[in-house]
């Protein structure tokens, strides 16, 4: 599996890609001994219940680029992602720096860029589909990079990340092993997670294992639905993820960050389901319709 429109193959893999012009080739993932975050390594408030002058939010897109995505599915996904980026640029407050990281998985696992890119400078590189569905390997790679020593090294306080998984089929590797490693990661634990199944073969039960709730799993059976669902999930989760939130119980006592996370995740599920039920197109042709 390879990405299209990758520029400047000579760019060092450890060098950040320059905005817009200096694209780098997709970075093939090798095994790594990078340490994971076994303890909460957020700053004082992982869910940003208190205000700061500047916070960072990283949006992770995990995208299936296996051979079954070839054709209309990948074409529609590339188009909607190109349209989505300007919409995400309007997400967040003035004190929020939004960054995007794209991890693709097929036979190999690749990052579109070697580091998260500020949304103002991000340019989508069109993807091509081939190979098998190495979802477990993608979970392991995300676990390694989702740390202060990896992709979440912003010097400012950080919101918990948004993690959005898209796939059209069943994993070809041991996804449970990869997911178990990922579930030990504190950033994953407190991150806002959502998943989109594409076409008839996507397994919503597996996606619910990833998100922790079926309320944050949606399904797209056609190109029109795919565009709607990606925009709904990405924009809604980014809006909720970049909001500061303070909660109190019946006595007025402020409660902990796990309760703040649960409230954000519940709100995300409610808003996604409400928006999904209002978005229908009876004339849209399903992906799996034969000739």
Helices and strands as residue ranges (DSSP letters): E 27-28, E 55-64, G 67-69, H 72-89, E 96-105, E 109-111, E 117-118, H 135-145, E 157-158, E 162-167, H 175-183, H 186-190, E 192-198, H 204-211, G 214-216, E 217-220, H 223-241, H 257-277
